[in-house]
Amino acid sequence: MSERAEPVDALVIGAGPAGLMAAEVLAEAGHRVVVAEGKPSPARKLLMAGKSGLNLTRNEPLDAFLAHYGGAEAELRPMLAAFGPEQVMHWAEGLGQGVFTGSTGRVFPEAMKASPLLRAWLLRLGQAGVEIRTRWRWTGWEEGAVAFDTPAGRRLIASPATVLALGGASWARLGSDGTWAAQLAAQGVPLAPFRPANVGLIVPWSPMMERHHGAPLKGIALSAGALRSRGEVVISARGLEGGGLYSVVAAVRDGAPLLMDLLPDITQAQVAERLGAARKGESLANRLRKAFRLSPAAIALIQEFGRPLPADPLALAGLLKHLPIRHDGLRPLDEAISTAGGVRWDGVDADLMLHALPGTYVAGEMLDWEAPTGGYLLTACFATGRHAGHAAARRL
Ligand SMILES: Cc1cc2nc3c(=O)[nH]c(=O)nc-3n(C[C@H](O)[C@H](O)[C@H](O)COP(=O)(O)OP(=O)(O)OC[C@H]3O[C@@H](n4cnc5c(N)ncnc54)[C@H](O)[C@@H]3O)c2cc1C
C-alpha cells in the first residue's frame, strides 16, 4: 500500500442516489465516510430527474413492483424487500418531504422537484459526518490505493471498504459517462455492454406530421414482443417519446415490431361495427373523430403509417388496433433516461462485492438491470446503495 495514500474508514465514489444511500448507512454504522464526486456538485442526475416531477417510487405491492425488473428480479428481490416502495416513502418523509401518490400509483415528493429533498439529505449526511469531496474524479487504482484527479492534483485514498456508485452511461454531462467500464474490465470484472433503456424512437416523419409535433397521444396502448403499456406518448420533431413508449422500448431494442392500439378499450369487431355505420360521403377523418373521438394527431398517425388505408371496415379496424409504427431505431445512448448493461451479476456476490476486487462494492445503475421509468429506477438505486453500504459496514 502506498505511503502517500490517505487512510479513510469507508470510501464511496459517486454522489448520486446510490452512493449517497451507501454513505448514509455507513455513517449510521459509525464509520468515517468520504464520498468522492467527479462533478462540482452532487447528484446532478437526480436534480435533472426532478425537473419533470421526481417520481421516487411506485405505490404497489412488492411482487407487482419487482415484476418490472425483468431478468434481474431474482437478484434485486432481497434488496427491494428490505428497501422497497414503502421504505422509500418513509425515508423521504423522514427528510421532511411529504409524498403523495398520483393516479397511476406513482409517488412524488409534494414539492415535485428533487432540490428540497437533496438539500435536506445533504444536510443530514453532513451532520452524520459524511464528507463529500467534489471535483474528485476517480481514475482507477495505483499502488494498492484508489486514485483521483482533484483540483489539488493527483490524490490517493486507502480504504478497507469502497463502494462504487458511478451511474450508468447516459447524460454524460451530468457525470455518469460510463468510462468506469474500461477500468473495471481491466481488473477482470465481467460487464454487459451498455444499451439505451427508457429512450425515444427516431421516426422520419413526413411533412404532413409537422403540425402535430409536440402533440400527446393519450388513451392508447403500445405493444412490442411480450411488453405492453398504456402510458402516454408524445410526437416530437425527431420521433416518439414518453413513458408509454419507454415501458416497451426494451423489446423494440431487441428487434420486436412496435404496434399501437389507438382504441384499446374496445374490440376490433366493435371498431369495425362503428366504422361500418358511416354515413355515405362522410370523410374517414370525420368518421374517426366522431365515432371514436380520436385526436387530430392520432388520425394523422393512422394516415402516416396505415396508407393506403383499407376500405373494408374489419381491415381498417385491424389497423386501428394494431398500427405498425415504422421507425429508424432508438435515440442515442447518451439521451437515454437510463442504461441497461454494466457490471454483470456473476461479477458480484450476494453483498454486491466484486469477486475480482475484494472490499469493493457496486451499487445503482452501474449494475446490469433495467426497469421502466416510474420510480423503479430510483428505488433500485436506493436499495442497492443501502445493500452495498450495509455489506461494506459489516466488513469494517
Ligand atoms: C431526465 C431524467 C429523468 C429521470 N427521471 C426519473 C424519475 O422520475 N424516477 C426515477 O426513478 N428515475 C429517473 N431517472 C433515472 C435516475 O435519475 C437514475 O437512474 C439515477 O440517478 C441513477 O443513480 P446512480 O446513483 O446509480 O447514478 P447517478 O445518479 O448517475 O450518479 C453517479 C454519480 O457518479 C459520479 N461519477 C461518475 N464517474 C465518476 C468518476 N470517475 N469519479 C467520480 N465520480 C464519478 C457522477 O458524476 C454522478 O454524480 C431520470 C433520469 C433522467 C436522465
The ligand as an SDF file (V2000), in Angstrom:
LIG
                    3D

 53 58  0  0  0  0  0  0  0  0999 V2000
  -34.0970   13.2750  -17.4480 C   0  0  0  0  0  0  0  0  0  0  0  0
  -34.1390   12.1550  -16.4430 C   0  0  0  0  0  0  0  0  0  0  0  0
  -35.2850   11.9640  -15.6890 C   0  0  0  0  0  0  0  0  0  0  0  0
  -35.3480   10.9010  -14.7720 C   0  0  0  0  0  0  0  0  0  0  0  0
  -36.4710   10.7590  -14.0050 N   0  0  0  0  0  0  0  0  0  0  0  0
  -36.5480    9.7250  -13.1290 C   0  0  0  0  0  0  0  0  0  0  0  0
  -37.6830    9.5700  -12.2970 C   0  0  0  0  0  0  0  0  0  0  0  0
  -38.6010   10.4120  -12.2800 O   0  0  0  0  0  0  0  0  0  0  0  0
  -37.7500    8.4690  -11.4950 N   0  0  0  0  0  0  0  0  0  0  0  0
  -36.7390    7.5320  -11.4600 C   0  0  0  0  0  0  0  0  0  0  0  0
  -36.8640    6.5430  -10.7220 O   0  0  0  0  0  0  0  0  0  0  0  0
  -35.6030    7.7100  -12.1710 N   0  0  0  0  0  0  0  0  0  0  0  0
  -35.4890    8.7670  -13.0090 C   0  0  0  0  0  0  0  0  0  0  0  0
  -34.3480    8.9450  -13.7370 N   0  0  0  0  0  0  0  0  0  0  0  0
  -33.2280    7.9830  -13.5770 C   0  0  0  0  0  0  0  0  0  0  0  0
  -32.4220    8.2300  -12.2930 C   0  0  0  0  0  0  0  0  0  0  0  0
  -32.1120    9.5990  -12.1620 O   0  0  0  0  0  0  0  0  0  0  0  0
  -31.1210    7.3980  -12.3460 C   0  0  0  0  0  0  0  0  0  0  0  0
  -31.4530    6.0470  -12.5620 O   0  0  0  0  0  0  0  0  0  0  0  0
  -30.3190    7.5360  -11.0500 C   0  0  0  0  0  0  0  0  0  0  0  0
  -29.8960    8.8780  -10.8530 O   0  0  0  0  0  0  0  0  0  0  0  0
  -29.0850    6.6350  -11.0630 C   0  0  0  0  0  0  0  0  0  0  0  0
  -28.4760    6.7460   -9.7990 O   0  0  0  0  0  0  0  0  0  0  0  0
  -26.9610    6.3170   -9.5570 P   0  0  0  0  0  0  0  0  0  0  0  0
  -26.6200    6.7760   -8.1890 O   0  0  0  0  0  0  0  0  0  0  0  0
  -26.7820    4.8910   -9.9010 O   0  0  0  0  0  0  0  0  0  0  0  0
  -26.1310    7.1300  -10.6500 O   0  0  0  0  0  0  0  0  0  0  0  0
  -26.0380    8.7080  -10.9460 P   0  0  0  0  0  0  0  0  0  0  0  0
  -27.2180    9.4190  -10.4500 O   0  0  0  0  0  0  0  0  0  0  0  0
  -25.7130    8.8010  -12.3950 O   0  0  0  0  0  0  0  0  0  0  0  0
  -24.8040    9.1540  -10.0850 O   0  0  0  0  0  0  0  0  0  0  0  0
  -23.4870    8.7100  -10.3820 C   0  0  0  0  0  0  0  0  0  0  0  0
  -22.5050    9.7380   -9.8580 C   0  0  0  0  0  0  0  0  0  0  0  0
  -21.1820    9.2480  -10.0520 O   0  0  0  0  0  0  0  0  0  0  0  0
  -20.3670   10.3230  -10.4830 C   0  0  0  0  0  0  0  0  0  0  0  0
  -19.2220    9.7840  -11.2200 N   0  0  0  0  0  0  0  0  0  0  0  0
  -19.2310    9.0940  -12.3820 C   0  0  0  0  0  0  0  0  0  0  0  0
  -17.9670    8.7860  -12.7450 N   0  0  0  0  0  0  0  0  0  0  0  0
  -17.1600    9.2800  -11.7750 C   0  0  0  0  0  0  0  0  0  0  0  0
  -15.7270    9.2580  -11.5610 C   0  0  0  0  0  0  0  0  0  0  0  0
  -14.8960    8.6790  -12.4250 N   0  0  0  0  0  0  0  0  0  0  0  0
  -15.2300    9.8530  -10.4310 N   0  0  0  0  0  0  0  0  0  0  0  0
  -16.0650   10.4350   -9.5240 C   0  0  0  0  0  0  0  0  0  0  0  0
  -17.4030   10.4990   -9.6820 N   0  0  0  0  0  0  0  0  0  0  0  0
  -17.9430    9.9150  -10.7980 C   0  0  0  0  0  0  0  0  0  0  0  0
  -21.2860   11.1310  -11.3680 C   0  0  0  0  0  0  0  0  0  0  0  0
  -20.8110   12.4720  -11.5230 O   0  0  0  0  0  0  0  0  0  0  0  0
  -22.5970   11.0530  -10.6040 C   0  0  0  0  0  0  0  0  0  0  0  0
  -22.7610   12.1150   -9.6850 O   0  0  0  0  0  0  0  0  0  0  0  0
  -34.2380   10.0090  -14.6340 C   0  0  0  0  0  0  0  0  0  0  0  0
  -33.0800   10.2280  -15.3850 C   0  0  0  0  0  0  0  0  0  0  0  0
  -33.0240   11.2890  -16.2870 C   0  0  0  0  0  0  0  0  0  0  0  0
  -31.7680   11.4960  -17.0830 C   0  0  0  0  0  0  0  0  0  0  0  0
  1  2  1  0
  2  3  1  0
  2 52  2  0
  3  4  2  0
  4  5  1  0
  4 50  1  0
  5  6  2  0
  6  7  1  0
  6 13  1  0
  7  8  2  0
  7  9  1  0
  9 10  1  0
 10 11  2  0
 10 12  1  0
 12 13  2  0
 13 14  1  0
 14 15  1  0
 14 50  1  0
 15 16  1  0
 16 17  1  0
 16 18  1  0
 18 19  1  0
 18 20  1  0
 20 21  1  0
 20 22  1  0
 22 23  1  0
 23 24  1  0
 24 25  2  0
 24 26  1  0
 24 27  1  0
 27 28  1  0
 28 29  2  0
 28 30  1  0
 28 31  1  0
 31 32  1  0
 32 33  1  0
 33 34  1  0
 33 48  1  0
 34 35  1  0
 35 36  1  0
 35 46  1  0
 36 37  1  0
 36 45  1  0
 37 38  2  0
 38 39  1  0
 39 40  1  0
 39 45  2  0
 40 41  1  0
 40 42  2  0
 42 43  1  0
 43 44  2  0
 44 45  1  0
 46 47  1  0
 46 48  1  0
 48 49  1  0
 50 51  2  0
 51 52  1  0
 52 53  1  0
M  END
$$$$
